[in-house]
Amino acid sequence: MKAIYGERRLWASILQGFILIVTGILLIVFKQSFVAWVAEIVAVILLGNAAIRLYRFYKNKIDNKNQQVQLIIILASEVFLAGILLFYSGQTVVWIIRLIGFYHALLGIMNVISFVLLIKNKANNVFPHAFMTLVHLTLATIAFTASETHLNILTIMGAYIILIGLTFIQDGRRVFISKYYENRIRRGIRFPLPILLSVLLPHQALNKINRFLENELITDDMHQQYRNRHENSQDIDSFEIMVHASRHGFGIAGHVNISYQNKVYNYGNHDTDSRYMRGAIGDGVLAIADKEKFIEASMAAGETIFEFVVALSQPQKKRLEEKLAELEKKLVPWTLETESQRKGFGGFIQRRADAELFKFSQGKFKNYYVFGTNCVLLSDEIIGTSGLDLFAMVGFLTPGTYFAYLNREYKKDGSIVIDRKVHNRKLRKEMRALETEKPA
């Protein structure tokens, strides 16, 4: 049964990939005509949704004023957007192109800041950042200067959609190849969803858990879903990738840690006195903490942790340990000196998880940058340079891209992602209640 379910998911991934590829090809061939056609379909769907909402409103006779106001706002928004798409369809293409230009201009600015910080810290291999800055600013220029008769940016957009489609097909390749060859070609180039879509994936997963709890949908089947997938997984050499989600600040976008041999390596902008640009930049701080205490502390702070256990071969284990030893050579102990530092995350994790705090003496991680040298980049460098061939990501790395990929890998039979656990205080309470309710 499990094998059939897994194969269906693989075929679904392949089907999604083909749909994206066809969409990309149609966009390249028909350009503005295809966009206008899609806009009209979206407008019809929006009007249909509005009609269904209105019907349900009168059928169910909603008396709650807040719900009535919310419904009116949603209805008005759907009708307004549908009207724009239908009556100004000729301008839809230009609006989309300008939005694409704004998106790439934003990414270009992020890359410029990252490049400057890397130069400042005398980091190695800064050329890729310079190249990506040039690519994004060039695409932004093309988009801002494009007219209705010169829409080359749509060709580029179509090509990107095709590459995303190929990534989905790559995820479903196990339908066609054996486990042996799957493990040999594990690492591949991946083209993720745009950063603005992928960045909120951990937060969406957190919302799903909260909906389960609020609607009291915790069942024995769901309980089993959150149990260990492999009962003997503790006997396998492995390390853990932890994706955090919370409801506040940059925590909405998630956070990523690496854990190995009951130690958590948590990198972030933990020096409150060095922060600027609203906390986007600051001194990079690495906290090395006890795993169990760190999880408890994170849950106490209202966070949910999605923990993925990744199996290690003996050569991979050796390279991982060598990489961590190399990383630790660049660290210098950091002592909390001010009241604001002690009240910040550094002080919190030191008190609650016996964490040791360090700063970097050199290299690109000396400065933390939320859109560049962030927690995901450090984790990815540990994974990638250690020979742990998970995936090579093109573009910005976000916790959401890692979460989406690891979640898909976990659901595959024979995957090196051998276990998934969810650490959530409310969920744990429900699980313990179910355990006590079970007959002996």
C-alpha positions in Angstrom: 0.0 0.0 0.0 2.8 2.4 0.9 4.6 1.6 -2.3 1.5 2.3 -4.4 0.9 5.6 -2.5 4.6 6.6 -3.1 4.4 5.8 -6.8 1.2 7.9 -7.2 3.0 10.8 -5.7 5.9 10.3 -8.2 3.5 10.2 -11.1 1.7 13.3 -9.7 5.1 15.1 -9.6 5.8 14.1 -13.2 2.3 15.3 -14.3 2.8 18.6 -12.7 6.2 18.9 -14.4 4.7 18.3 -17.8 1.9 20.8 -17.2 4.5 23.5 -16.3 6.6 22.6 -19.3 3.6 22.9 -21.6 2.7 26.2 -19.9 6.2 27.5 -20.5 6.2 26.5 -24.2 2.8 28.2 -24.7 4.1 31.4 -23.1 7.1 31.4 -25.3 5.2 30.8 -28.5 2.0 32.9 -28.0 3.4 35.5 -25.5 0.8 38.2 -24.8 -2.1 36.2 -26.4 -1.5 33.4 -23.9 -1.2 35.8 -20.9 -4.5 37.5 -22.0 -6.2 34.1 -22.3 -5.0 33.0 -18.8 -6.1 36.4 -17.4 -9.6 35.8 -18.8 -9.8 32.3 -17.3 -8.6 33.7 -13.9 -11.2 36.4 -14.1 -14.0 33.8 -14.7 -12.8 31.7 -11.8 -12.8 34.7 -9.5 -16.3 35.7 -10.5 -17.4 32.0 -10.0 -15.9 32.0 -6.5 -17.6 35.3 -5.7 -21.0 33.8 -6.8 -20.4 30.7 -4.7 -19.5 32.8 -1.6 -22.6 35.0 -2.1 -24.8 31.9 -2.4 -23.4 30.3 0.7 -23.8 33.7 2.6 -27.6 33.8 1.9 -28.0 30.0 2.4 -26.2 29.8 5.7 -27.5 33.2 7.0 -24.3 34.3 8.7 -25.1 36.6 11.6 -21.5 37.3 12.9 -20.7 40.9 11.9 -16.9 40.2 11.6 -17.5 37.3 9.2 -19.9 39.5 7.2 -17.4 42.3 6.9 -14.7 39.8 6.0 -16.9 38.2 3.3 -17.8 41.6 1.8 -14.1 42.5 1.6 -13.3 39.2 -0.1 -16.2 39.5 -2.5 -15.4 43.1 -3.5 -11.7 42.2 -4.0 -12.6 39.2 -6.2 -15.0 41.2 -8.4 -12.7 44.2 -8.6 -9.7 42.1 -9.7 -11.9 40.1 -12.2 -13.1 43.4 -13.6 -9.6 44.7 -14.1 -8.5 41.4 -15.8 -11.5 41.4 -18.1 -11.8 45.1 -19.1 -8.1 45.9 -19.1 -6.8 42.6 -20.5 -4.7 44.5 -23.1 -2.7 46.0 -20.3 -2.4 42.8 -18.2 0.8 41.7 -20.0 2.5 45.0 -19.3 1.5 44.9 -15.6 2.9 41.4 -15.3 6.1 42.4 -17.0 6.5 45.4 -14.7 6.0 43.2 -11.7 8.6 40.8 -13.0 11.0 43.8 -13.4 10.3 44.9 -9.8 10.9 41.4 -8.6 14.3 41.1 -10.3 15.3 44.7 -9.3 14.6 43.6 -5.7 16.7 40.5 -6.1 19.5 42.5 -7.7 19.6 45.0 -4.8 19.7 42.0 -2.4 22.7 40.6 -4.3 24.5 43.9 -4.3 24.3 44.1 -0.5 25.5 40.5 -0.2 28.4 41.2 -2.6 29.5 44.2 -0.6 29.4 42.3 2.6 31.5 39.4 1.1 34.1 41.9 -0.2 34.2 43.6 3.2 34.9 40.2 4.9 37.4 39.2 2.2 35.4 36.1 1.4 36.5 33.7 -1.3 34.6 33.0 -4.5 32.5 36.2 -4.8 32.2 35.9 -8.6 28.8 34.0 -8.5 27.3 36.9 -6.5 28.5 39.5 -8.9 27.2 37.4 -11.8 23.8 36.9 -10.3 23.6 40.6 -9.5 24.3 41.4 -13.2 21.7 38.8 -14.3 18.9 40.2 -12.1 19.6 43.8 -12.9 19.7 43.0 -16.6 16.4 41.2 -16.4 14.9 44.1 -14.4 16.1 46.6 -17.1 14.6 44.4 -19.9 11.3 44.2 -18.0 11.1 48.0 -17.3 11.9 49.0 -20.8 9.7 46.3 -22.6 6.8 47.5 -24.7 3.7 45.7 -25.9 5.5 44.8 -29.1 8.8 43.8 -27.5 8.1 41.2 -24.9 11.4 39.2 -24.8 11.0 39.0 -21.0 8.0 36.6 -21.5 10.3 34.2 -23.4 12.7 34.3 -20.4 9.8 33.7 -18.0 8.6 30.8 -20.1 12.0 29.2 -20.1 12.1 29.6 -16.3 8.7 27.8 -16.0 10.0 25.0 -18.2 13.0 24.6 -15.9 10.8 24.4 -12.8 8.8 21.8 -14.7 11.9 19.8 -15.3 12.7 20.0 -11.6 9.3 18.4 -10.8 10.0 15.6 -13.3 13.4 15.1 -11.8 11.6 14.6 -8.4 9.5 11.8 -10.0 12.4 10.1 -11.8 12.2 7.1 -9.4 9.3 5.8 -11.6 11.8 5.1 -14.4 15.0 4.2 -12.6 16.1 1.8 -9.9 17.1 2.7 -6.3 20.7 2.0 -7.2 20.9 4.6 -9.9 18.8 7.0 -7.9 21.4 7.1 -5.2 24.2 7.6 -7.7 22.6 10.7 -9.4 21.2 12.1 -6.2 22.5 15.7 -6.6 21.1 17.7 -9.4 20.4 21.3 -10.4 17.1 22.5 -9.1 15.1 25.6 -10.1 12.9 26.5 -7.2 9.7 28.5 -7.0 10.2 32.3 -6.8 11.5 33.3 -3.4 8.3 35.2 -2.6 6.3 32.0 -2.9 8.7 29.6 -1.3 9.6 31.8 1.7 6.3 31.1 3.5 6.2 27.3 3.1 7.3 26.6 6.7 4.7 29.1 8.0 2.0 27.3 5.9 3.0 24.0 7.3 2.7 25.5 10.8 -0.8 26.7 10.0 -1.8 23.2 8.9 -0.8 21.8 12.2 -2.7 24.5 14.0 -5.8 23.8 11.9 -5.6 20.1 12.8 -5.4 21.0 16.5 -8.1 23.7 16.4 -10.5 21.3 14.6 -9.6 18.4 16.9 -8.6 16.3 13.9 -5.8 14.4 15.7 -6.5 10.7 15.0 -4.7 7.5 15.4 -3.6 7.7 11.7 -2.3 11.2 12.2 -0.6 10.1 15.3 1.2 7.4 13.3 2.2 10.0 10.7 4.3 11.9 13.3 5.9 8.8 14.7 9.3 7.5 13.6 9.2 6.1 10.1 11.9 3.7 10.9 11.9 2.1 14.3 15.6 1.3 14.1 16.6 4.7 12.7 18.6 5.4 15.9 21.0 2.6 14.8 21.8 4.4 11.5 24.5 7.0 11.2 22.7 10.2 10.5 22.5 13.9 11.0 19.4 16.2 11.3 18.2 19.2 9.4 15.8 21.3 11.4 13.4 23.8 9.8 11.8 26.2 12.3 8.6 28.1 11.8 7.0 30.8 14.0 4.4 33.6 13.7 6.7 36.5 14.4 9.2 38.7 12.4 11.6 36.9 10.1 10.6 33.7 11.9 7.6 33.6 9.5 10.0 32.8 6.7 11.5 30.0 8.8 15.0 29.1 10.0 17.3 26.1 9.4 19.8 24.4 11.7 22.1 21.4 11.4 22.2 18.9 14.2 24.8 16.1 14.7 25.6 13.8 17.6 23.1 15.7 19.9 24.6 19.1 19.1 22.7 21.8 17.3 24.6 24.3 15.1 22.4 27.4 15.1 23.6 30.4 13.0 21.9 33.7 13.0 21.9 37.5 13.8 22.0 36.9 17.5 24.0 40.0 18.6 21.3 42.5 19.2 23.8 45.4 19.5 25.3 44.8 16.0 22.0 44.7 14.1 21.0 47.2 11.5 18.6 47.5 8.5 15.8 46.3 10.9 17.7 43.2 11.8 18.5 42.1 8.3 22.3 42.5 8.8 24.6 42.0 11.8 27.5 40.0 13.2 27.1 36.3 12.4 26.8 34.3 15.6 27.0 30.5 15.9 25.3 28.9 18.9 26.3 25.3 19.6 23.7 23.8 22.0 22.4 20.5 23.4 19.8 19.2 21.0 17.1 18.2 23.4 17.4 21.3 25.5 17.4 23.4 22.3 14.2 21.8 21.0 12.5 22.4 24.4 13.7 26.0 24.4 12.5 26.6 20.8 9.0 25.2 21.7 8.9 27.3 24.8 9.5 30.3 22.6 6.4 29.4 20.5 8.3 27.8 17.6 7.6 24.6 15.7 10.5 22.5 14.4 10.3 20.1 11.4 13.2 17.7 11.9 14.4 15.6 8.9 16.9 12.8 9.6 19.3 12.2 6.8 21.2 8.9 6.6 25.1 9.0 6.3 27.5 6.6 4.7 30.8 6.1 6.4 32.7 8.4 3.9 30.0 11.1 4.2 30.2 10.9 8.0 33.9 11.4 7.9 33.6 14.4 5.5 30.8 15.9 7.7 33.0 15.7 10.8 36.0 17.2 8.9 33.8 20.1 7.7 32.5 20.8 11.2 36.1 20.7 12.5 37.2 23.1 9.7 34.3 25.5 10.6 35.1 25.5 14.3 38.7 26.7 13.5 37.2 30.0 12.3 35.3 30.5 15.5 36.1 32.8 18.4 34.2 32.6 21.7 31.7 35.4 22.2 30.6 36.7 25.6 27.4 38.5 26.3 28.3 41.9 27.7 25.3 44.1 27.5 21.8 43.9 28.9 20.2 43.8 25.5 22.5 40.9 24.4 21.5 39.0 27.5 17.8 39.6 26.9 18.2 38.6 23.2 18.2 35.1 21.6 21.9 34.6 22.6 21.1 35.0 26.3 17.9 33.0 26.0 19.5 30.0 24.3 22.5 30.1 26.6 20.3 29.9 29.7 17.8 27.4 28.3 20.0 25.0 26.2 23.6 25.4 27.7 24.6 27.0 24.4 28.2 28.1 23.6 28.3 31.3 21.6 30.8 32.1 18.9 31.5 34.7 16.2 33.5 34.2 13.0 37.0 35.6 12.9 37.0 35.5 9.0 35.1 34.5 6.0 31.7 35.1 4.5 29.8 34.2 7.6 31.5 36.9 9.7 28.4 39.0 8.8 24.9 37.6 8.8 22.6 38.8 6.0 19.1 37.5 5.8 19.0 37.5 2.0 22.6 36.1 1.6 24.9 34.7 4.2 22.0 33.3 6.3 21.2 30.2 8.3 20.3 28.2 5.1 23.5 29.1 3.3 25.7 27.9 6.3 23.6 24.7 6.6 23.9 24.1 2.8 27.6 24.6 2.8 28.1 22.0 5.6 25.9 19.6 3.7 27.3 20.2 0.2 31.0 20.4 0.9 30.7 17.3 3.0 29.7 15.3 0.0 26.1 14.9 1.2 24.5 15.3 -2.2 21.1 16.5 -1.4 20.6 19.1 -4.1 22.2 22.1 -5.8 19.8 25.0 -5.7 19.9 27.8 -8.3 19.0 31.2 -6.9 18.3 32.3 -3.3 18.2 29.7 -0.6 15.3 30.0 1.8 14.1 27.7 4.6 11.0 27.1 2.4 13.0 25.7 -0.5 14.7 23.3 1.9 11.5 22.4 3.6 9.7 21.6 0.3 12.5 19.5 -1.0 13.1 17.5 2.2 9.4 16.9 2.6 9.2 15.4 -0.9 12.3 13.3 -0.4 10.9 11.9 2.9 7.8 10.6 1.1 9.9 8.6 -1.4 10.7 4.9 -0.8 14.4 4.4 -0.4 15.2 8.0 0.2 18.2 9.1 2.3 15.8 11.3 4.3 14.8 8.4 6.6 12.7 10.1 9.2 10.6 13.2 9.8 9.5 14.5 13.2 7.4 17.5 14.2 8.2 19.3 17.5 5.3 21.5 18.6 4.3 22.0 22.2 0.6 21.9 21.5 0.9 18.9 19.2 3.1 17.0 21.8 0.4 17.6 24.4 -2.2 16.0 22.1 0.1 13.1 21.3 0.7 12.3 25.0 -3.0 12.5 25.6 -3.6 9.9 22.9 -0.9 7.7 24.3 -2.5 7.7 27.8 -5.9 7.0 26.3 -4.7 3.9 24.4 -5.6 0.6 26.2 -2.7 -1.4 27.6 
